[in-house]
Amino acid sequence: MDIPTPAGCTPDSKYQVRCEGYQMTWMYLDYKMLTDFPEQFVRQIEKKHKHTERQPLECLILGQAAKGFRLSYPSETGMTYELIAYGVAKGQPVMVELTMDMDPEKTTDLPALPRQIVQLTK
């Protein structure tokens, strides 16, 4: 799915965009990786950032039920929040990482670009 890069955003690669206040990365996985890769990925973040809090995340990716993690940790600029969502969207296993400087409680709290891909269910 091609989504135009919003004004003020910089594509870092074909799978990553950096905008003011957030960064979004997506990774295409295979079905086997979907079972253990997201957990390993989160453990790496927890190792890298001391005092990381982790909560389960219920969400949708392109309208399909997905699972994930909501992480928060102190950083040089204050608190950083990461949503790690993973599931199968349009037949393709995918993982989306959204890093922001604010804690989204509902879908409307997400920036416009990520909101097109990830929706929060709580």
Phi, psi and omega in degrees: 000124179266126177238127180295144178286124180294157177301140179086001179249153180237121174285120178279334177198184178293343185239015182210138177227139180242127180229172178294121177090350178199164174221138180232133178231143174229146183230133174272130183243172167258168186301323181294319180295331183299333184282327183232342183298314180302319179296316178297319180299315180294321178299323177296318178297317180297324177293318184290322184244110178294153177065034177282132173260140181234135175226151175292152181232129172254128185204182175234145171241116184050041176083357180261139180304136181218166177245175176173192182225145173248116182248148172217142180202152177288141177226181182299332184259008183121210178278143175241141181237134178234133171252125176246111181245138179215147180172196180249121179238125181053038176082001183243122174296133184214153173231133181243131177244121179240116180251126184222166177261009174224156184264108181282132178260332181218167184305320182293346175282344181283148173299159187304315182296305179299328180299333178291339185251314185246133174236136178274142183260355177243000000 
